[in-house]
Amino acid sequence: MSKCLRAVLAPALLVIVAGALAPLAARTAVVEIPIEGTIEMGLAPFVERAIEEAAAGGADAILLRVDTFGGRIDAAVKIRDAILRSELPTIAWVEGRAISAGALITLAADSVVLNEGATIGAAQPVQIGGSGETQETGEKTVSYFRGEMRATAEATGRDPRVAEAMVDRTIEIEGIIAEDKLLTLTSHEALELGMADHVVSGRRGLIRLMGWEDAVIQTVAPTWSEWMVRFLTHPVVAGLLLSIGGLALLLELRTPGVGLPGLIAIICFALFFGAHYLVNLAGNVEVLLFLAGLVLLVLEIFVIPGFGIAGILGIIFLMAGLLLSRVAPHGGLPDFTRALGLLIASFFVTLVLFLALLRYLPQARWMGGIVLETRQERTAGFHSDEYGDEHLEGRTGICLSDLRPAGIAEIDGRRIDVVTEGGYIEKGTRIRIAEVSGNRVVVEALRDENEA
């Protein structure tokens, strides 16, 4: 009897459970990806990862929530490519504005929805000038970005001419935009021209429009590592890392041993190159160039006498490593100019801070335990070696150490601290005193052993 009862109840139970789970299984799954703030290279890996996880997780659609004034073209192109490759339906919802690079990302979506009062356009590439103001880029960059906008509009079935007018002010469209003007569209203008599919009044309007009242909308957030990479690759933060790292490096070179400034310099440059390495801006070549330049400068300062080829190559390698780490592999002259401007600004800030520290740091009250302020007055019996009254010019002797350019020499049986005029003199070389100024004794090598 019990077997018969189970045989009857089991199918009935399965039908009841299946009926209860059916509404849950039918609910639409939407993955929401925020595209906000400055579009930099750290944003591209996040969007790519979110799109891949949405497809792998069985989502039904991808919602791109856009509110940006733009940013790097290369980052926007990577995001645009990821959107076009997506096999899931993509909806770009312009919550506030899709300006410049944001317009390219928006037009790559299958459907474009704008909020009331939202704007899209003004996509002409610009660069930062030497005095900090924005300047228009050259025709090469404009032509490249115009082509990207046109190809994107064609791929998603929108008017490519309107898309180009957002980039190139030379394009005139009768009744829409005059020559020498950049095209920026309001939400209703974009709807009339076919650049947007719908206009809604906020998030609730979007949900009603898409029929997502019962949908499960999951917002993807950057991981802590992605957030950190975005933060470190921001132009302002990257410039600060270079400035602080350069300042710490200069302070370390002025002090013996390896101390706190050296540790700070290592941390700053490691953060700079590590973040740029993760977003494929800096590679092995850039890191090796920077390290090689650093090694050459250290050798030039502490090992090789004078300042010659090693120092020059060190500076060139350092500059090359830093510049290339800010330029994308396909970047052109505008990217290079922008990176050079960042580097010059960082070095200028470093120089100003370094001079300020040399001038004011020893006077700071909290530096009393680090900087020795006690003076050794002559009245207390202290004095420095001064040879001005001894008429040492012309006297000869021998180097007791290598002069790089400073060292020790023996003159008339006395050990004297001497310095050359910048050249290197090997230990054991006979020398002659060329000039005496206070306690500074300048020597030169005797070219002939018989010379007196």
KOLPA-812873 format. One record per residue (C-alpha): residue in three letters; x, y, z. Coordinates in Angstrom, 3 decimals, padded with zeros to 6 digits. Example, Ala and Ser with C-alpha at 12.3 -4.5 7.8 and 13.67 -1.06 7.14 Angstrom:
{'ALA' {012.300 -004.500 007.800}}
{'SER' {013.670 -001.060 007.140}}
***
This chain:
{'MET' {000.000 000.000 000.000}}
{'SER' {002.809 002.418 000.903}}
{'LYS' {004.581 001.659 -002.378}}
{'CYS' {001.458 002.503 -004.321}}
{'LEU' {001.041 005.728 -002.339}}
{'ARG' {004.620 006.780 -003.061}}
{'ALA' {004.117 005.945 -006.720}}
{'VAL' {001.168 008.328 -006.838}}
{'LEU' {002.553 011.138 -004.636}}
{'ALA' {006.044 011.335 -006.156}}
{'PRO' {004.955 012.593 -009.608}}
{'ALA' {002.467 014.955 -007.998}}
{'LEU' {005.186 016.403 -005.773}}
{'LEU' {007.480 016.908 -008.756}}
{'VAL' {004.741 018.780 -010.597}}
{'ILE' {004.122 021.058 -007.596}}
{'VAL' {007.855 021.828 -007.122}}
{'ALA' {008.351 022.456 -010.839}}
{'GLY' {005.383 024.803 -010.870}}
{'ALA' {006.762 026.743 -007.906}}
{'LEU' {010.227 027.083 -009.428}}
{'ALA' {009.012 027.958 -012.916}}
{'PRO' {008.568 031.713 -012.206}}
{'LEU' {012.031 031.868 -010.691}}
{'ALA' {013.598 030.105 -013.662}}
{'ALA' {011.803 032.446 -016.075}}
{'ARG' {013.075 035.647 -014.407}}
{'THR' {015.369 037.696 -016.625}}
{'ALA' {018.966 038.013 -015.431}}
{'VAL' {020.590 041.363 -016.224}}
{'VAL' {024.193 042.309 -015.470}}
{'GLU' {024.706 046.044 -014.907}}
{'ILE' {028.189 047.479 -015.623}}
{'PRO' {028.861 051.062 -014.475}}
{'ILE' {030.991 053.201 -016.809}}
{'GLU' {031.569 056.332 -014.770}}
{'GLY' {034.234 058.944 -014.204}}
{'THR' {037.374 059.219 -016.289}}
{'ILE' {037.825 056.491 -018.876}}
{'GLU' {041.377 055.273 -018.333}}
{'MET' {043.212 052.066 -019.098}}
{'GLY' {042.276 050.590 -015.737}}
{'LEU' {038.567 050.639 -016.687}}
{'ALA' {038.967 048.481 -019.804}}
{'PRO' {039.998 045.225 -018.030}}
{'PHE' {037.085 045.639 -015.598}}
{'VAL' {034.507 045.973 -018.395}}
{'GLU' {036.035 043.069 -020.338}}
{'ARG' {035.965 040.865 -017.250}}
{'ALA' {032.354 041.815 -016.441}}
{'ILE' {031.155 041.020 -019.976}}
{'GLU' {032.916 037.646 -019.988}}
{'GLU' {031.490 036.709 -016.575}}
{'ALA' {027.982 037.760 -017.673}}
{'ALA' {028.145 035.413 -020.648}}
{'ALA' {029.606 032.572 -018.585}}
{'GLY' {026.993 033.062 -015.853}}
{'GLY' {024.046 032.724 -018.212}}
{'ALA' {022.832 036.334 -018.106}}
{'ASP' {020.143 037.415 -020.529}}
{'ALA' {021.341 040.983 -021.141}}
{'ILE' {024.042 043.496 -020.254}}
{'LEU' {023.167 047.005 -019.086}}
{'LEU' {025.926 049.601 -019.493}}
{'ARG' {025.219 052.540 -017.166}}
{'VAL' {027.119 055.470 -018.749}}
{'ASP' {027.912 058.794 -017.135}}
{'THR' {031.291 060.159 -018.204}}
{'PHE' {033.020 063.167 -019.732}}
{'GLY' {035.414 060.837 -021.561}}
{'GLY' {039.069 059.945 -021.216}}
{'ARG' {041.669 057.937 -023.096}}
{'ILE' {040.839 056.933 -026.658}}
{'ASP' {042.749 053.651 -026.459}}
{'ALA' {040.819 052.608 -023.337}}
{'ALA' {037.488 053.503 -024.998}}
{'VAL' {038.414 051.485 -028.093}}
{'LYS' {039.159 048.392 -025.983}}
{'ILE' {035.807 048.730 -024.224}}
{'ARG' {034.027 049.315 -027.540}}
{'ASP' {035.573 046.142 -028.984}}
{'ALA' {034.483 044.099 -025.955}}
{'ILE' {030.887 045.364 -026.324}}
{'LEU' {030.738 044.602 -030.050}}
{'ARG' {032.106 041.089 -029.421}}
{'SER' {029.463 040.335 -026.801}}
{'GLU' {026.973 037.630 -027.803}}
{'LEU' {024.498 038.937 -025.207}}
{'PRO' {022.173 041.868 -025.963}}
{'THR' {023.768 045.111 -024.754}}
{'ILE' {021.854 048.197 -023.629}}
{'ALA' {023.671 051.491 -023.029}}
{'TRP' {021.749 053.649 -020.583}}
{'VAL' {023.125 057.210 -020.547}}
{'GLU' {022.252 058.299 -017.050}}
{'GLY' {023.833 061.739 -017.331}}
{'ARG' {026.185 062.239 -020.246}}
{'ALA' {028.218 060.301 -022.781}}
{'ILE' {030.822 062.805 -023.877}}
{'SER' {033.906 062.192 -026.039}}
{'ALA' {035.148 058.623 -025.482}}
{'GLY' {031.880 057.898 -023.679}}
{'ALA' {030.002 058.483 -026.935}}
{'LEU' {032.027 055.761 -028.682}}
{'ILE' {031.251 053.276 -025.909}}
{'THR' {027.545 054.158 -025.968}}
{'LEU' {027.150 053.800 -029.730}}
{'ALA' {028.672 050.297 -029.567}}
{'ALA' {025.640 048.940 -027.696}}
{'ASP' {022.745 047.200 -029.428}}
{'SER' {020.233 049.599 -027.834}}
{'VAL' {020.828 053.149 -026.603}}
{'VAL' {018.554 054.675 -023.974}}
{'LEU' {019.018 058.248 -022.720}}
{'ASN' {017.615 059.821 -019.610}}
{'GLU' {015.640 063.022 -019.917}}
{'GLY' {018.237 065.789 -019.951}}
{'ALA' {021.145 063.514 -020.895}}
{'THR' {023.620 064.446 -023.637}}
{'ILE' {025.866 062.588 -026.058}}
{'GLY' {028.611 063.786 -028.417}}
{'ALA' {031.473 066.328 -028.360}}
{'ALA' {033.931 063.576 -029.177}}
{'GLN' {036.787 065.542 -030.746}}
{'PRO' {040.131 064.277 -029.367}}
{'VAL' {042.042 066.813 -027.282}}
{'GLN' {045.383 066.880 -025.505}}
{'ILE' {046.859 068.778 -022.586}}
{'GLY' {049.117 071.653 -023.619}}
{'GLY' {052.334 072.726 -021.968}}
{'SER' {050.580 075.297 -019.771}}
{'GLY' {047.833 072.871 -018.718}}
{'GLU' {045.085 073.980 -021.132}}
{'THR' {043.329 071.586 -023.504}}
{'GLN' {044.264 071.752 -027.168}}
{'GLU' {042.907 070.114 -030.292}}
{'THR' {044.930 067.203 -031.607}}
{'GLY' {046.259 066.821 -035.118}}
{'GLU' {044.380 065.565 -038.155}}
{'LYS' {045.872 062.069 -037.788}}
{'THR' {044.228 061.460 -034.423}}
{'VAL' {040.963 063.102 -035.483}}
{'SER' {040.870 060.938 -038.591}}
{'TYR' {041.523 057.789 -036.555}}
{'PHE' {038.807 058.492 -033.994}}
{'ARG' {036.385 059.619 -036.700}}
{'GLY' {036.885 056.241 -038.378}}
{'GLU' {036.247 054.430 -035.086}}
{'MET' {033.013 056.352 -034.568}}
{'ARG' {031.870 055.732 -038.134}}
{'ALA' {032.646 051.997 -037.978}}
{'THR' {030.855 051.690 -034.639}}
{'ALA' {027.742 053.450 -035.922}}
{'GLU' {027.693 051.258 -039.032}}
{'ALA' {028.046 048.106 -036.898}}
{'THR' {025.023 049.023 -034.776}}
{'GLY' {022.834 050.421 -037.562}}
{'ARG' {023.088 054.140 -036.778}}
{'ASP' {023.839 057.124 -038.999}}
{'PRO' {027.635 057.168 -039.448}}
{'ARG' {027.599 060.755 -040.704}}
{'VAL' {026.075 061.984 -037.444}}
{'ALA' {028.628 059.964 -035.486}}
{'GLU' {031.473 061.557 -037.480}}
{'ALA' {030.087 065.050 -036.844}}
{'MET' {030.602 064.437 -033.125}}
{'VAL' {034.351 064.129 -033.785}}
{'ASP' {035.168 066.353 -036.756}}
{'ARG' {034.092 070.000 -036.752}}
{'THR' {034.643 070.245 -040.528}}
{'ILE' {031.612 068.017 -041.180}}
{'GLU' {028.420 069.925 -041.986}}
{'ILE' {024.987 068.294 -042.006}}
{'GLU' {022.212 070.517 -043.241}}
{'GLY' {019.599 071.162 -040.609}}
{'ILE' {021.656 069.431 -037.915}}
{'ILE' {025.106 070.982 -037.491}}
{'ALA' {026.953 073.827 -039.198}}
{'GLU' {030.574 073.686 -040.268}}
{'ASP' {033.196 074.422 -037.608}}
{'LYS' {030.887 073.144 -034.855}}
{'LEU' {031.072 069.925 -032.876}}
{'LEU' {027.856 067.966 -032.595}}
{'THR' {026.414 067.360 -029.125}}
{'LEU' {022.887 065.969 -028.942}}
{'THR' {020.265 066.183 -026.228}}
{'SER' {018.264 063.075 -025.453}}
{'HIS' {015.356 064.007 -027.739}}
{'GLU' {017.659 065.188 -030.546}}
{'ALA' {019.482 061.850 -030.376}}
{'LEU' {016.123 060.063 -030.533}}
{'GLU' {015.010 062.058 -033.589}}
{'LEU' {018.269 061.355 -035.437}}
{'GLY' {018.236 057.652 -034.645}}
{'MET' {021.321 057.789 -032.415}}
{'ALA' {019.160 056.733 -029.454}}
{'ASP' {016.333 054.200 -029.386}}
{'HIS' {014.412 055.463 -026.367}}
{'VAL' {014.234 058.308 -023.850}}
{'VAL' {013.210 057.510 -020.276}}
{'SER' {012.762 059.401 -017.040}}
{'GLY' {015.141 057.687 -014.685}}
{'ARG' {015.792 054.122 -013.645}}
{'ARG' {012.151 053.224 -013.113}}
{'GLY' {011.322 054.351 -016.624}}
{'LEU' {014.141 052.185 -017.968}}
{'ILE' {012.890 049.125 -016.065}}
{'ARG' {009.333 049.636 -017.331}}
{'LEU' {010.575 050.148 -020.879}}
{'MET' {012.627 046.952 -020.891}}
{'GLY' {010.000 044.923 -019.024}}
{'TRP' {012.412 044.156 -016.204}}
{'GLU' {009.958 044.559 -013.319}}
{'ASP' {010.627 040.982 -012.233}}
{'ALA' {014.195 040.789 -013.543}}
{'VAL' {017.222 040.127 -011.383}}
{'ILE' {019.587 043.038 -011.997}}
{'GLN' {023.074 042.440 -010.629}}
{'THR' {025.487 045.376 -010.573}}
{'VAL' {029.112 044.384 -011.102}}
{'ALA' {031.624 046.251 -008.973}}
{'PRO' {035.370 046.446 -009.558}}
{'THR' {037.475 044.182 -007.402}}
{'TRP' {039.873 045.873 -005.016}}
{'SER' {042.739 045.190 -007.445}}
{'GLU' {040.812 046.659 -010.408}}
{'TRP' {039.862 049.690 -008.328}}
{'MET' {043.490 050.125 -007.291}}
{'VAL' {044.718 049.870 -010.896}}
{'ARG' {042.139 052.469 -012.010}}
{'PHE' {043.253 054.762 -009.204}}
{'LEU' {046.976 054.367 -009.891}}
{'THR' {046.665 054.847 -013.675}}
{'HIS' {044.670 058.069 -013.310}}
{'PRO' {046.788 060.855 -014.867}}
{'VAL' {046.872 062.911 -011.660}}
{'VAL' {047.841 059.971 -009.454}}
{'ALA' {050.421 058.728 -011.969}}
{'GLY' {051.994 062.194 -012.018}}
{'LEU' {052.111 062.311 -008.208}}
{'LEU' {053.776 058.906 -008.064}}
{'LEU' {056.471 060.105 -010.472}}
{'SER' {056.982 063.343 -008.545}}
{'ILE' {057.177 061.729 -005.121}}
{'GLY' {059.336 058.889 -006.405}}
{'GLY' {061.726 061.298 -008.132}}
{'LEU' {061.940 063.520 -005.066}}
{'ALA' {062.651 060.562 -002.787}}
{'LEU' {065.294 059.317 -005.217}}
{'LEU' {067.077 062.680 -005.228}}
{'LEU' {067.045 062.803 -001.421}}
{'GLU' {068.390 059.254 -001.266}}
{'LEU' {071.273 060.079 -003.590}}
{'ARG' {072.242 062.962 -001.292}}
{'THR' {072.418 060.761 001.804}}
{'PRO' {074.694 057.782 002.488}}
{'GLY' {073.312 054.271 002.657}}
{'VAL' {069.791 053.169 001.868}}
{'GLY' {067.176 054.832 004.045}}
{'LEU' {063.552 055.934 004.111}}
{'PRO' {063.740 058.093 000.928}}
{'GLY' {065.077 055.134 -001.017}}
{'LEU' {062.270 052.913 000.247}}
{'ILE' {059.663 055.527 -000.703}}
{'ALA' {061.174 055.851 -004.194}}
{'ILE' {061.050 052.078 -004.688}}
{'ILE' {057.414 051.918 -003.560}}
{'CYS' {056.309 054.823 -005.803}}
{'PHE' {058.014 053.504 -008.938}}
{'ALA' {056.835 049.948 -008.221}}
{'LEU' {053.228 051.168 -007.939}}
{'PHE' {053.583 053.231 -011.121}}
{'PHE' {055.063 050.485 -013.289}}
{'GLY' {053.024 047.697 -011.670}}
{'ALA' {049.699 049.384 -012.410}}
{'HIS' {050.707 050.286 -015.965}}
{'TYR' {052.032 046.762 -016.502}}
{'LEU' {048.662 045.259 -015.535}}
{'VAL' {046.800 047.380 -018.112}}
{'ASN' {049.346 046.542 -020.832}}
{'LEU' {050.790 050.054 -021.045}}
{'ALA' {054.123 049.130 -019.517}}
{'GLY' {055.816 045.909 -020.566}}
{'ASN' {059.122 044.235 -019.909}}
{'VAL' {060.906 046.640 -022.239}}
{'GLU' {059.709 049.739 -020.368}}
{'VAL' {060.593 048.289 -016.961}}
{'LEU' {064.036 047.178 -018.144}}
{'LEU' {064.723 050.591 -019.693}}
{'PHE' {063.874 052.330 -016.428}}
{'LEU' {065.975 049.939 -014.309}}
{'ALA' {068.903 050.184 -016.729}}
{'GLY' {068.744 053.980 -016.599}}
{'LEU' {068.657 053.922 -012.808}}
{'VAL' {071.674 051.595 -012.628}}
{'LEU' {073.649 053.754 -015.059}}
{'LEU' {072.929 056.895 -013.036}}
{'VAL' {074.022 055.209 -009.803}}
{'LEU' {077.226 054.006 -011.457}}
{'GLU' {077.862 057.466 -012.857}}
{'ILE' {077.434 059.115 -009.460}}
{'PHE' {079.221 056.651 -007.206}}
{'VAL' {081.664 054.700 -009.397}}
{'ILE' {082.552 056.376 -012.675}}
{'PRO' {084.386 059.720 -012.319}}
{'GLY' {082.953 062.879 -013.862}}
{'PHE' {079.725 062.916 -015.843}}
{'GLY' {079.908 061.215 -019.197}}
{'ILE' {078.269 058.700 -021.455}}
{'ALA' {076.876 056.561 -018.618}}
{'GLY' {075.022 059.493 -017.087}}
{'ILE' {073.644 060.646 -020.434}}
{'LEU' {072.478 057.129 -021.328}}
{'GLY' {070.972 056.742 -017.867}}
{'ILE' {068.851 059.860 -018.307}}
{'ILE' {067.776 058.765 -021.807}}
{'PHE' {066.809 055.277 -020.606}}
{'LEU' {064.871 056.673 -017.660}}
{'MET' {062.958 059.090 -019.892}}
{'ALA' {062.248 056.369 -022.474}}
{'GLY' {060.968 053.919 -019.868}}
{'LEU' {058.654 056.464 -018.265}}
{'LEU' {057.367 057.817 -021.586}}
{'LEU' {056.661 054.432 -023.159}}
{'SER' {054.839 053.289 -020.031}}
{'ARG' {052.215 056.000 -020.651}}
{'VAL' {051.808 055.395 -024.407}}
{'ALA' {049.660 052.555 -025.729}}
{'PRO' {051.258 050.223 -028.327}}
{'HIS' {049.174 051.789 -031.125}}
{'GLY' {049.370 055.319 -029.702}}
{'GLY' {050.463 058.121 -031.973}}
{'LEU' {052.001 061.543 -031.541}}
{'PRO' {049.140 062.905 -029.349}}
{'ASP' {049.572 060.082 -026.840}}
{'PHE' {053.321 060.672 -026.833}}
{'THR' {052.835 064.418 -026.371}}
{'ARG' {050.400 063.840 -023.512}}
{'ALA' {052.829 061.447 -021.830}}
{'LEU' {055.697 063.889 -022.298}}
{'GLY' {053.629 066.677 -020.768}}
{'LEU' {052.887 064.509 -017.747}}
{'LEU' {056.567 063.652 -017.382}}
{'ILE' {057.714 067.282 -017.659}}
{'ALA' {055.097 068.407 -015.152}}
{'SER' {056.148 065.666 -012.742}}
{'PHE' {059.827 066.573 -013.031}}
{'PHE' {059.027 070.249 -012.522}}
{'VAL' {057.066 069.458 -009.353}}
{'THR' {059.918 067.210 -008.202}}
{'LEU' {062.486 069.958 -008.736}}
{'VAL' {060.412 072.576 -006.901}}
{'LEU' {059.806 070.253 -003.953}}
{'PHE' {063.470 069.247 -003.835}}
{'LEU' {064.694 072.852 -003.748}}
{'ALA' {062.070 073.714 -001.130}}
{'LEU' {063.197 070.817 001.043}}
{'LEU' {066.828 071.866 000.781}}
{'ARG' {065.881 075.399 001.741}}
{'TYR' {063.316 074.934 004.504}}
{'LEU' {063.588 071.368 005.795}}
{'PRO' {066.633 071.896 008.030}}
{'GLN' {064.792 074.799 009.720}}
{'ALA' {061.732 072.728 010.595}}
{'ARG' {061.317 072.143 014.314}}
{'TRP' {060.681 068.426 013.891}}
{'MET' {063.998 068.062 012.030}}
{'GLY' {065.983 068.975 015.142}}
{'GLY' {066.781 065.343 015.839}}
{'ILE' {067.959 064.700 012.289}}
{'VAL' {069.758 067.862 011.166}}
{'LEU' {072.706 068.963 013.314}}
{'GLU' {072.356 072.659 014.093}}
{'THR' {075.265 072.968 016.557}}
{'ARG' {078.009 075.233 015.225}}
{'GLN' {081.682 074.691 015.922}}
{'GLU' {082.884 078.235 016.372}}
{'ARG' {086.517 079.266 015.869}}
{'THR' {086.428 080.993 019.275}}
{'ALA' {085.853 077.608 020.906}}
{'GLY' {088.972 076.169 019.311}}
{'PHE' {087.393 074.626 016.212}}
{'HIS' {088.697 075.468 012.773}}
{'SER' {088.790 073.969 009.313}}
{'ASP' {091.933 073.388 007.348}}
{'GLU' {092.696 076.512 005.392}}
{'TYR' {095.742 076.626 003.181}}
{'GLY' {095.378 080.087 001.724}}
{'ASP' {098.322 081.464 003.698}}
{'GLU' {100.727 078.610 002.927}}
{'HIS' {101.270 079.298 -000.789}}
{'LEU' {100.768 075.659 -001.813}}
{'GLU' {100.239 076.426 -005.499}}
{'GLY' {102.799 074.641 -007.643}}
{'ARG' {103.826 072.101 -005.035}}
{'THR' {103.833 068.483 -006.115}}
{'GLY' {102.933 065.215 -004.463}}
{'ILE' {101.337 061.836 -005.057}}
{'CYS' {097.778 060.502 -004.951}}
{'LEU' {097.145 058.247 -001.977}}
{'SER' {093.718 057.317 -003.365}}
{'ASP' {091.839 057.512 -006.645}}
{'LEU' {090.498 061.023 -007.226}}
{'ARG' {086.838 060.690 -008.396}}
{'PRO' {087.243 063.732 -008.428}}
{'ALA' {087.870 064.063 -004.661}}
{'GLY' {090.387 062.063 -002.678}}
{'ILE' {093.556 062.198 -000.590}}
{'ALA' {097.045 063.182 -001.681}}
{'GLU' {100.413 063.466 000.034}}
{'ILE' {102.043 066.885 -000.343}}
{'ASP' {105.383 067.504 001.324}}
{'GLY' {104.758 064.597 003.676}}
{'ARG' {101.226 065.809 004.629}}
{'ARG' {097.925 064.089 003.902}}
{'ILE' {095.642 066.660 002.290}}
{'ASP' {092.071 066.382 000.982}}
{'VAL' {092.204 067.411 -002.661}}
{'VAL' {089.904 067.603 -005.650}}
{'THR' {090.427 067.659 -009.388}}
{'GLU' {088.703 069.973 -011.864}}
{'GLY' {086.339 067.164 -012.754}}
{'GLY' {088.606 064.536 -014.258}}
{'TYR' {089.744 061.202 -012.850}}
{'ILE' {093.269 060.671 -011.502}}
{'GLU' {094.435 057.194 -010.587}}
{'LYS' {096.019 056.328 -007.239}}
{'GLY' {099.841 056.655 -007.287}}
{'THR' {099.855 059.388 -009.948}}
{'ARG' {102.110 062.371 -009.340}}
{'ILE' {100.142 065.590 -009.086}}
{'ARG' {100.647 069.335 -008.749}}
{'ILE' {098.517 071.839 -006.850}}
{'ALA' {096.911 074.166 -009.373}}
{'GLU' {094.705 076.290 -007.106}}
{'VAL' {093.957 076.823 -003.423}}
{'SER' {090.763 078.508 -002.238}}
{'GLY' {090.199 078.313 001.521}}
{'ASN' {090.179 074.612 002.346}}
{'ARG' {089.641 073.596 -001.289}}
{'VAL' {092.811 072.327 -002.928}}
{'VAL' {092.564 071.724 -006.674}}
{'VAL' {095.199 069.453 -008.231}}
{'GLU' {096.167 068.311 -011.701}}
{'ALA' {098.134 065.310 -012.914}}
{'LEU' {101.709 065.758 -014.027}}
{'ARG' {101.908 064.665 -017.632}}
{'ASP' {105.667 064.127 -017.412}}
{'GLU' {107.300 062.319 -014.461}}
{'ASN' {110.232 064.691 -014.695}}
{'GLU' {107.965 067.721 -014.567}}
{'ALA' {108.311 069.645 -011.307}}
***
